[in-house]
Amino acid sequence: MSGSPYAPNTETDTSEMLDAVGVSDVEELFDIPEPVRFDGEFDIESRSEPAVLNMVSDMLGNNDDLTEFLGRGYYDHYVPSVVDRLSLRSEFLTSYTQYQPEVTQGFLQALFEYQSILVELTGLPVANASMYDAASGLAEAALLASRIRDADGTDVLVPEYVREERVSVLENYVAGHDIHVKRVGTADGTLDIDALTAAVDEDTLMVYAESPTTRGTIEEHLAEIGEIAHENDAMFTVASDPVAMSILEAPGDLGADVVVGDAVLGMPNAYGMGLGIFATRDDYLRHVPGRLIGIGEDQDGKRAFTLTLQTREQHIRRERATSNICTNQAWVALRTAIHAASLGPDGLVDLAEQMVELPRDLAAQLDALPGIEAPIHDRHHFREFVARTEAPASEIVAALEDEGFAVQAVDDHELQFTVTETNEHAVDDLIAAVEEVVA
């Protein structure tokens, strides 16, 4: 009996593979602890719908009602009601992949507009639709670099300020590809140019930088970093986001070969659920992971949108695929496009300017308090900044929680504060709470 697309392994195939790995049964490949192993009974008491609602309501009522000033990669922006009203329409919400362009022109056009927005903001001519998040975008950039021959090395250089979770995703993706992730020192919240110069050599495959960084600083030397990378035949990848890029110089104009990041628009902050952006140069078009939406013509010569490049393993032979990404986050990309369009170019710039002014004002107020220095980096900041405290940061965090505020300790004597238009209203109360706590 031969295999089928749904059960590709025959009993003989399975037996031979089990022999090769030294086990007698497939179940031996899964180490499921007894406490969580399903034994055929869920042991859940049956309840009526009203009883379940009451139970869940009581449970959620136990959550702390904290006003968050958290960030470090996760940001809360007000999502206009039009985003929900349009994106929750059934033709969008119930849509899967737009395989049939003749019935999904509206969705395809929205995704094309999403790509166009990213092209304008990043300064690069090709943007896909789309990635999981910034971490997977970074990892796919490293794999793209390994596929092209402009860069021949094996080392990916990542600044020390990059969050460990993002680096972990990168390391998982490149495992088995003879790619090695190495950290590079930072200076005053940005990449240390001298350290980078010393680290880059003929083994460097890609150099990565962020602007804004995880610590909220603007990387002021992107062009120089790009030159150092290119002088050593390495690719240069920059992480940013659409709001920041609306007032910063486009990364593509500063030498970036790839731009990745989180879209931050269109979705409320969920500390995990998001949308990864990915843009690159024309030369790397056929190495882009995921898919591209393009414009063509139908049989009547009218403009038509369609999937023009699909390099995922679901669409072509696996050995030719550039990525095994399983979803393109199309609905989230749609929401991002609606949000950006509802703001318009001027509104997006206005929002970005707020993200410069709000942290600057909050830092000034905190700096006026005894026992706090804010910000500690002599840089321009976006959305967030790090402050130094005389008292242990963990003690201040705990005390502020009792006052109803959530901030983040990033070191023994360092706190990070993030402020956007959604928590701006609570700044005065936060200052009062901090003053009481550090007094």
SETIVO-792020 format. One record per residue (C-alpha): residue number from 0; x, y, z. Coordinates in steps of 0.2 Angstrom, whole numbers. Layout:
<pts>
PT/num/x/y/z
PT/NUM/X/Y/Z
...
</pts>
This chain:
<pts>
PT/num/x/y/z
PT/0/0/0/0
PT/1/8/16/-5
PT/2/6/33/4
PT/3/-6/47/1
PT/4/-5/66/3
PT/5/-14/64/20
PT/6/-4/48/26
PT/7/12/49/17
PT/8/21/35/28
PT/9/17/17/25
PT/10/19/5/40
PT/11/35/-1/32
PT/12/41/17/31
PT/13/36/20/49
PT/14/44/4/56
PT/15/61/8/47
PT/16/61/26/54
PT/17/58/19/72
PT/18/72/7/70
PT/19/84/21/64
PT/20/80/31/80
PT/21/81/16/91
PT/22/63/15/97
PT/23/49/2/95
PT/24/34/13/95
PT/25/29/31/90
PT/26/23/35/108
PT/27/41/33/114
PT/28/45/49/105
PT/29/34/59/116
PT/30/38/61/134
PT/31/21/67/142
PT/32/22/69/161
PT/33/8/59/170
PT/34/0/74/178
PT/35/-5/81/161
PT/36/-7/65/151
PT/37/-25/63/145
PT/38/-33/47/152
PT/39/-50/48/144
PT/40/-58/59/157
PT/41/-57/78/158
PT/42/-64/78/176
PT/43/-73/94/174
PT/44/-89/98/183
PT/45/-104/102/171
PT/46/-111/119/173
PT/47/-125/129/165
PT/48/-120/144/153
PT/49/-125/157/167
PT/50/-115/148/180
PT/51/-99/148/168
PT/52/-101/166/165
PT/53/-102/170/183
PT/54/-87/159/187
PT/55/-76/167/173
PT/56/-82/185/179
PT/57/-77/181/197
PT/58/-60/174/191
PT/59/-56/189/180
PT/60/-61/200/194
PT/61/-46/194/204
PT/62/-34/202/191
PT/63/-25/217/197
PT/64/-32/233/190
PT/65/-15/241/185
PT/66/-11/256/174
PT/67/3/249/163
PT/68/19/259/159
PT/69/27/244/151
PT/70/35/242/134
PT/71/51/235/128
PT/72/44/229/112
PT/73/25/229/116
PT/74/16/245/114
PT/75/-2/251/116
PT/76/-9/263/104
PT/77/-27/268/103
PT/78/-36/258/89
PT/79/-49/268/80
PT/80/-67/260/80
PT/81/-67/260/61
PT/82/-53/246/62
PT/83/-65/235/71
PT/84/-80/240/60
PT/85/-72/236/44
PT/86/-60/221/48
PT/87/-74/212/57
PT/88/-85/211/41
PT/89/-88/193/37
PT/90/-79/194/20
PT/91/-63/198/30
PT/92/-65/189/46
PT/93/-70/172/39
PT/94/-57/173/24
PT/95/-43/161/24
PT/96/-29/163/11
PT/97/-33/173/-4
PT/98/-30/158/-16
PT/99/-45/163/-28
PT/100/-42/181/-33
PT/101/-58/182/-43
PT/102/-68/182/-26
PT/103/-55/191/-15
PT/104/-51/207/-24
PT/105/-55/218/-9
PT/106/-44/209/3
PT/107/-30/208/-9
PT/108/-31/226/-13
PT/109/-30/230/6
PT/110/-15/219/8
PT/111/-7/228/-7
PT/112/-10/244/1
PT/113/-2/237/17
PT/114/13/233/7
PT/115/13/250/-1
PT/116/13/259/16
PT/117/28/249/21
PT/118/37/252/5
PT/119/35/271/8
PT/120/40/270/26
PT/121/55/259/25
PT/122/62/266/9
PT/123/64/249/2
PT/124/55/243/-14
PT/125/48/226/-9
PT/126/37/222/7
PT/127/29/206/10
PT/128/12/202/18
PT/129/18/197/31
PT/130/27/189/46
PT/131/22/183/63
PT/132/32/196/73
PT/133/48/206/74
PT/134/58/191/80
PT/135/53/179/66
PT/136/56/193/54
PT/137/74/195/61
PT/138/76/176/59
PT/139/70/176/41
PT/140/82/190/37
PT/141/97/180/43
PT/142/91/165/33
PT/143/88/177/18
PT/144/106/183/20
PT/145/112/165/20
PT/146/104/161/4
PT/147/111/175/-6
PT/148/129/176/-11
PT/149/133/194/-8
PT/150/137/189/10
PT/151/147/173/13
PT/152/150/173/31
PT/153/141/163/45
PT/154/140/176/60
PT/155/125/187/64
PT/156/130/201/75
PT/157/117/207/87
PT/158/118/222/99
PT/159/118/218/118
PT/160/102/229/120
PT/161/91/216/110
PT/162/79/207/121
PT/163/84/189/125
PT/164/67/182/119
PT/165/70/189/101
PT/166/88/182/101
PT/167/81/165/106
PT/168/69/165/91
PT/169/84/169/80
PT/170/95/156/87
PT/171/81/143/85
PT/172/78/147/67
PT/173/96/147/62
PT/174/100/131/71
PT/175/106/118/58
PT/176/111/132/45
PT/177/129/135/50
PT/178/124/152/56
PT/179/131/158/73
PT/180/123/173/83
PT/181/136/184/92
PT/182/132/199/103
PT/183/140/216/101
PT/184/143/228/115
PT/185/133/244/117
PT/186/137/262/123
PT/187/125/274/131
PT/188/110/264/124
PT/189/115/262/106
PT/190/127/250/97
PT/191/145/253/101
PT/192/153/258/84
PT/193/171/253/90
PT/194/165/236/96
PT/195/156/233/80
PT/196/171/238/70
PT/197/182/225/80
PT/198/169/212/78
PT/199/165/213/60
PT/200/176/202/48
PT/201/175/191/33
PT/202/165/178/43
PT/203/151/191/46
PT/204/135/187/37
PT/205/123/200/44
PT/206/124/215/55
PT/207/108/219/65
PT/208/102/235/73
PT/209/86/243/80
PT/210/80/261/80
PT/211/71/264/92
PT/212/81/251/102
PT/213/73/240/116
PT/214/79/254/128
PT/215/69/267/119
PT/216/84/276/111
PT/217/86/281/93
PT/218/101/273/84
PT/219/110/289/78
PT/220/123/279/68
PT/221/113/268/56
PT/222/122/274/40
PT/223/139/271/48
PT/224/134/254/54
PT/225/128/250/37
PT/226/144/256/29
PT/227/154/245/41
PT/228/143/230/36
PT/229/144/232/18
PT/230/163/235/18
PT/231/164/218/25
PT/232/151/211/12
PT/233/138/208/26
PT/234/120/212/25
PT/235/113/226/36
PT/236/96/223/44
PT/237/86/236/54
PT/238/72/234/65
PT/239/59/248/67
PT/240/40/251/67
PT/241/28/261/56
PT/242/25/275/69
PT/243/43/278/72
PT/244/48/277/53
PT/245/35/291/49
PT/246/47/304/57
PT/247/64/295/56
PT/248/74/294/40
PT/249/69/279/30
PT/250/81/264/35
PT/251/83/260/16
PT/252/90/277/13
PT/253/103/274/27
PT/254/109/258/19
PT/255/98/244/26
PT/256/96/229/15
PT/257/81/222/26
PT/258/69/231/38
PT/259/60/221/50
PT/260/49/225/66
PT/261/32/224/73
PT/262/18/234/65
PT/263/11/240/82
PT/264/-4/248/73
PT/265/-21/239/71
PT/266/-21/228/87
PT/267/-22/231/105
PT/268/-7/227/115
PT/269/-8/208/119
PT/270/10/205/124
PT/271/13/192/111
PT/272/0/193/97
PT/273/6/205/83
PT/274/12/207/66
PT/275/29/206/59
PT/276/35/218/45
PT/277/48/213/32
PT/278/54/224/18
PT/279/70/222/7
PT/280/78/227/-10
PT/281/73/222/-27
PT/282/88/211/-29
PT/283/82/199/-15
PT/284/64/198/-22
PT/285/64/179/-25
PT/286/72/176/-8
PT/287/58/185/2
PT/288/49/173/14
PT/289/30/172/14
PT/290/21/180/0
PT/291/18/196/-11
PT/292/3/204/-17
PT/293/4/211/-35
PT/294/-6/220/-48
PT/295/-10/213/-65
PT/296/-24/213/-77
PT/297/-39/201/-80
PT/298/-44/194/-96
PT/299/-54/210/-100
PT/300/-38/221/-97
PT/301/-45/228/-80
PT/302/-33/230/-65
PT/303/-33/215/-54
PT/304/-24/210/-38
PT/305/-17/193/-35
PT/306/-4/183/-26
PT/307/12/185/-37
PT/308/25/177/-26
PT/309/22/162/-14
PT/310/38/155/-8
PT/311/31/146/7
PT/312/33/127/8
PT/313/14/125/7
PT/314/14/132/-11
PT/315/29/125/-19
PT/316/41/110/-17
PT/317/48/110/1
PT/318/66/110/-5
PT/319/63/126/-15
PT/320/54/135/-1
PT/321/62/150/7
PT/322/51/149/22
PT/323/40/137/32
PT/324/29/151/39
PT/325/12/144/40
PT/326/1/160/41
PT/327/4/177/34
PT/328/-6/186/47
PT/329/-16/193/33
PT/330/-31/199/44
PT/331/-19/208/56
PT/332/-10/216/41
PT/333/-28/222/35
PT/334/-31/230/52
PT/335/-14/238/51
PT/336/-18/245/34
PT/337/-35/252/40
PT/338/-27/260/55
PT/339/-13/268/45
PT/340/-25/274/32
PT/341/-37/281/45
PT/342/-23/291/53
PT/343/-17/297/36
PT/344/1/303/33
PT/345/-2/319/44
PT/346/-10/309/58
PT/347/4/296/58
PT/348/17/310/60
PT/349/7/318/74
PT/350/6/302/83
PT/351/25/299/81
PT/352/28/317/87
PT/353/18/313/103
PT/354/29/297/106
PT/355/44/309/106
PT/356/36/322/117
PT/357/27/311/130
PT/358/43/302/136
PT/359/53/317/136
PT/360/41/326/148
PT/361/39/311/159
PT/362/57/309/160
PT/363/59/327/165
PT/364/46/326/179
PT/365/54/310/186
PT/366/72/317/185
PT/367/66/331/196
PT/368/62/319/210
PT/369/75/314/223
PT/370/83/297/220
PT/371/80/296/202
PT/372/90/300/186
PT/373/80/300/170
PT/374/84/297/156
PT/375/101/289/159
PT/376/105/289/141
PT/377/110/305/133
PT/378/100/301/117
PT/379/84/305/108
PT/380/70/293/114
PT/381/54/286/107
PT/382/40/280/118
PT/383/51/274/132
PT/384/67/277/142
PT/385/77/270/156
PT/386/79/278/173
PT/387/92/275/186
PT/388/86/274/205
PT/389/95/275/221
PT/390/83/262/229
PT/391/83/244/222
PT/392/72/244/206
PT/393/63/228/212
PT/394/57/237/228
PT/395/50/252/218
PT/396/41/241/206
PT/397/33/231/220
PT/398/28/247/229
PT/399/21/255/213
PT/400/10/239/210
PT/401/2/243/227
PT/402/-2/260/220
PT/403/-9/253/205
PT/404/5/255/192
PT/405/15/243/182
PT/406/33/248/177
PT/407/48/237/173
PT/408/64/234/182
PT/409/78/231/169
PT/410/92/230/181
PT/411/96/231/200
PT/412/94/250/199
PT/413/86/253/182
PT/414/68/256/178
PT/415/60/257/161
PT/416/45/268/158
PT/417/34/268/142
PT/418/21/281/139
PT/419/9/283/124
PT/420/-8/291/121
PT/421/-17/277/130
PT/422/-9/280/147
PT/423/-4/298/145
PT/424/-19/302/156
PT/425/-11/293/171
PT/426/5/302/171
PT/427/2/314/185
PT/428/-4/300/196
PT/429/11/290/192
PT/430/23/304/196
PT/431/14/306/213
PT/432/15/288/217
PT/433/34/287/212
PT/434/37/303/223
PT/435/28/294/238
PT/436/37/278/235
PT/437/55/285/234
PT/438/53/298/248
</pts>
